[in-house]
Amino acid sequence: MPSGTRGESKLKIAYLVHDLLDPAVHRRVRMLKIGGAGLVVIGFRRSTAAPKSIEGCETIDLGETRDGALLARIGSIASVMRRLQTFEGPLRDCQVVLARNLEMLYLAVNARRRYASGAALIFECLDIHRLLLGKGLPSRLLRSLEARLMQDVNLVLTSSPRFVTEYFAPRHVSPPIQIVENKVLIVDQGATVRSGQMQRIAGPPWRLGWFGMIRCRRSFEILSSVARDAGGALEVKIAGRPSPKEFPDFEALVARSPHVTFTGPYRSDDLPALYGDVHFSWAVDFFEQGLNSSWLLPNRVYESTLFGAVPIAVDGVETARWLNDRGVGVRLDGDPSAALRGVLQRLTASEYRDMADAVRNIPSPDLVDTGDSCNRLVRTFQSLGARAEMRS
């Protein structure tokens, strides 16, 4: 039974987010709502229009920002700080303030001190910005700010164990850390999402899907080059949201790339069909190579394995470790273009069927969040909220 029932008062959460349109934000809202929490979502948007609600929850629009424009976003934060009273109503009676990303944590710390001092503060950190990892003065100043803000945090949520070992642990972060992986949220535990997968006919042509946030230009160059040289033996299907900063010319790039198609944005309901139509999933990201991109566990690795597409990663990153631990997927060693060409040239139908069978044998709990997962997360939030209220 969801939290907040059987006579318990419903947990109220103020969720501060960097982008009201981010599908991952919508997924977290849905997860918390299923767990029995009530939410108000406060944040910026990277579009001209803000959603009126998210999963039926009230939203408060702080204005438009741009992907990758850090200086402009700092200006937006400063503007909101001058009208901090915007948070007074939404934070009233909140037991938890949840902040996604560092810029929103800055707002959350200040707004909570003024309007919700008895609320627990949770920092949701699913990416480590490259500026936090530099050696120059701006990086040192930003890390110093993060350390000060962390003093107010009651819990850090992150999505990969490598973020803990490579970033948080070396910095001796004081609040406890909980890993909540980017699994696929499926509330109906009786749903037969795996047994009902489309049966793929082994290639060639081999079909490779690259779905989600499309922000890695090197990935596009690799895939388009291999597809062009394969002469039809590889078809690349792209769906999702290309980053305007990294791909101001995305449609033109696709148009002049043979055997590459782009089908646009999609909804979570489209995932079974998207992955069911491809043999492989590109779970590679060079966007912040050696740093954030090497540490994360992306949505794609859970989605593709759940819906039967064989994921591809590069050796040495956390995604490759995850695949290796389960004995599945393709791990590219050395130059990724040459390695991918070699895999496709040598691959037989029998070998592919063995790969697909291995993917289907991954236990569903490794891939799926259910209603029970939602309830457990909300109970954790409730416990933190109760302790914070007692201390205030």
Secondary structure, DSSP 8 states (H G I E B T S, - for coil): --TT-TT----EEEEEES-TT-HHHHHHHHHHHHTT-EEEEEEEESSSS--SEETTEEEEEEEE--TT-HHHHHHHHHHHHTTGGGGHHHHTT-SEEEEESHHHHHHHHHHHHHH-TTSEEEEE-----GGGG--SHHHHHHHHHHHHHHTT-SEEEES-HHHIIIIIGGGT--S-EEE----EE---TT--TTTT-------SSEEEEEEEEE--HHHHHHHHHHHHHHTTSEEEEEEEEE-TTT-TTHHHHHHTSTTEEE-----GGGHHHHHHT-SEEE----TTTTTHHHH---HHHHHHHHTT-EEEEETTSHHHHHHHHHT-SEEE-SSHHHHHHHHHHH--HHHHHHHHHHHHTS-GGGTEE-HHHHHHHHHHHHHHHHHHHHH-
